[in-house]
Amino acid sequence: MKRKRTRKKKNKGWSNLKKSFITLVTLMVLAVFAWFEGELPLDLPSPFNGSSQGVDHTITFPSARYPETAKHIKDAIKAGHSDVCTIDREGADANRDLSLKGVPVKKGKDRDEWPMAMCAEGGSNADIEYITPKDNRGAGSWVGNQLSTYPDGTRVKFVVK
């Protein structure tokens, strides 16, 4: 009498589950990298830019119009400064005094601050860069117009592309 050979069936359900899990993990890793690079439009804090949780508004800074200021903002955020500005108009003068203390004036250049003086995050730890007055003052006017209707305490995330 011949014996029948029996084969164990592979559990295809388990194999499909493993493939789905690997795909999910891969997508999550890609999303995290995109978030860190600022490619996802999420109002979430990145651990690389010093911002804290929760923002009220997000604005996109026009880097084509104000390239020097845009580069400064990008560089400062990469260096660890916050991408969020908590509006504090009353503290602007004190913040400006603290941030510009010891930074000499240069003929034909403005001292640009990031975070801006009108932000609670500004002040003594602000990043300062020399840029042309036209770029700096145009950018300042643009930001002032964008934030003019927001009350003090509003948290605004800046995105520079």
Disulfide bonds with the S-S distance in Angstrom:
Cys85-Cys119 2.04
